[in-house]
């Protein structure tokens, strides 16, 4: 591809534009899916941590009530 004229370079760029646009759209969609997955993972971890905290709190309350 050495020594391309300006017209050849523009023609090559026009030919590659739809492919590059599609690749950018796919990459954006993939990043969006990854972001949603990370957000869901954080929500699940927070729910589990909250449940564990609730169980520990009830356990400590019952233990303290016995004494």
C-alpha positions in Angstrom: 0.0 0.0 0.0 2.9 2.3 -0.5 2.6 5.4 -2.6 -1.2 5.7 -2.6 -2.7 8.8 -4.2 -5.1 10.9 -2.3 -8.0 9.5 -4.3 -7.0 5.9 -3.6 -6.6 6.7 0.1 -10.0 8.3 0.3 -11.5 5.3 -1.6 -9.9 2.9 0.8 -11.1 4.9 3.8 -14.7 4.9 2.4 -14.6 1.2 1.9 -13.4 0.5 5.5 -15.7 3.0 7.2 -18.8 0.7 7.5 -16.6 -2.1 8.8 -14.9 0.1 11.4 -18.3 1.6 12.4 -19.7 -1.8 12.9 -16.7 -2.9 15.0 -17.0 0.2 17.2 -20.7 -0.5 17.7 -20.0 -4.1 18.7 -17.3 -3.0 21.1 -19.6 -0.4 22.7 -22.3 -3.1 23.1 -19.8 -5.5 24.6 -18.6 -2.8 27.1 -22.2 -2.1 28.0 -22.9 -5.8 28.6 -19.8 -6.0 30.8 -20.8 -2.9 32.7 -24.3 -4.3 33.4 -22.8 -7.7 34.5 -20.4 -5.9 36.9 -23.3 -3.9 38.3 -25.4 -7.0 38.8 -22.4 -8.7 40.5 -22.1 -5.8 42.8 -25.8 -5.9 43.7 -25.6 -9.6 44.4 -22.6 -9.2 46.6 -24.3 -6.4 48.5 -27.4 -8.5 49.0 -25.4 -11.4 50.3 -23.4 -9.2 52.6 -26.6 -7.7 53.9 -28.1 -11.1 54.5 -25.0 -12.3 56.4 -25.0 -9.1 58.4 -28.7 -9.6 59.3 -28.0 -13.2 60.4 -25.0 -12.2 62.5 -27.1 -9.4 64.1 -29.9 -11.8 65.0 -27.4 -14.3 66.3 -25.7 -11.7 68.5 -29.1 -10.5 69.7 -30.2 -14.0 70.6 -26.9 -14.7 72.4 -27.2 -11.4 74.3 -30.8 -12.2 75.3 -29.8 -15.5 76.8 -27.3 -13.9 79.2 
